[in-house]
Amino acid sequence: QVQLVESGGGLVQAGGSLRLSCTASGIIFSTNAMAWYRQAPGKERELVARITSGGNTNYADSVKGRFTISRDNAKNTVYLQMNTLKPEDTAVYYCRALGFGAWGQGTQVTVSS
């Protein structure tokens, strides 16, 4: 059974930074691609960033140059470093183990202007 636990969200002013963490269990983490998604009120869930088992990354255009996804296989954890945050980054952020259907509970990020 795949379990994903996100943390690190909060309230921050525009221009600030946050670091999200997601710890996974029930999968062979080191061999699995991981991703961060977000869902803003009234909008569909969207892919923010993805990292392969080999460490290759890609990002949504809206966050390129500001967000960085990384992973620590020893800790079964994937991170999302978010810098220069904007009000439009406000959303619930979720991580996902690609290829599995499970979602975590999400963590709220609110960016005030």
C-alpha positions in Angstrom: 0.0 0.0 0.0 1.5 3.3 -1.1 1.5 6.1 1.4 2.6 9.6 0.8 2.9 12.2 3.6 3.5 15.9 2.6 4.7 18.6 4.9 6.3 22.1 4.9 3.4 24.3 3.6 2.4 27.5 5.2 1.7 31.2 4.8 4.5 33.3 3.2 4.7 36.7 1.7 5.3 37.2 -2.0 9.0 36.8 -2.8 9.5 34.4 0.1 10.5 30.7 0.1 9.2 27.4 1.3 10.5 23.9 1.2 8.0 21.0 0.9 8.8 17.4 1.8 7.1 14.2 0.9 8.0 10.9 2.5 6.8 7.8 0.7 6.3 4.2 1.9 5.1 1.0 0.2 7.2 1.5 -2.9 10.8 0.9 -3.9 11.4 4.6 -3.7 14.8 4.7 -5.3 13.5 3.2 -8.6 10.4 5.3 -8.9 9.9 8.6 -10.5 8.2 11.2 -8.2 6.3 14.4 -8.9 4.7 17.4 -7.3 1.3 18.6 -8.3 -0.8 21.5 -7.1 -4.5 22.4 -7.1 -5.7 26.0 -6.7 -9.3 26.8 -5.7 -11.6 26.3 -8.6 -8.8 24.9 -10.9 -7.7 21.5 -12.0 -4.8 19.7 -10.4 -1.6 20.5 -12.4 1.8 19.0 -12.6 4.5 21.3 -11.1 7.7 19.2 -11.3 8.9 15.7 -11.9 12.1 13.8 -11.1 13.1 10.5 -12.4 14.9 7.7 -10.5 18.1 8.9 -12.2 17.6 12.5 -11.0 16.4 14.0 -14.3 13.9 16.8 -13.7 11.4 18.8 -15.6 9.1 21.7 -14.6 5.9 23.5 -15.5 6.7 26.7 -17.4 5.1 28.7 -14.6 7.7 27.6 -12.0 10.9 27.2 -14.1 13.8 29.0 -12.5 12.0 29.4 -9.2 11.2 25.8 -8.0 13.6 22.9 -7.6 12.7 19.3 -7.1 15.1 16.9 -5.5 15.2 13.5 -3.8 16.9 11.7 -1.0 16.6 8.0 -1.7 18.1 7.1 1.7 15.2 8.9 3.4 12.5 7.9 0.8 11.8 11.6 0.5 11.2 14.1 -2.3 11.5 17.8 -1.8 10.2 20.9 -3.6 12.2 24.1 -2.9 10.1 27.0 -3.8 11.7 30.4 -4.1 10.4 33.8 -5.3 6.9 32.8 -4.5 4.0 34.6 -6.1 0.3 34.8 -5.0 -0.6 32.6 -8.0 1.4 29.8 -6.4 -1.2 29.6 -3.7 -2.6 26.0 -3.8 -2.7 22.7 -2.1 0.5 20.8 -3.1 0.5 17.0 -3.5 3.3 14.6 -4.2 2.8 11.4 -6.2 4.7 8.3 -7.0 4.4 8.1 -10.8 2.7 4.9 -11.9 0.7 4.6 -8.7 -2.7 6.0 -8.1 -2.3 7.1 -4.5 -2.3 10.8 -3.4 -1.2 12.1 -0.1 -3.3 14.5 2.0 -1.6 17.5 0.5 0.0 20.6 2.1 -1.4 24.1 1.8 0.8 26.9 0.5 -0.6 30.4 0.7 1.3 33.3 -0.7 0.2 36.8 0.3 0.7 39.9 -1.8 
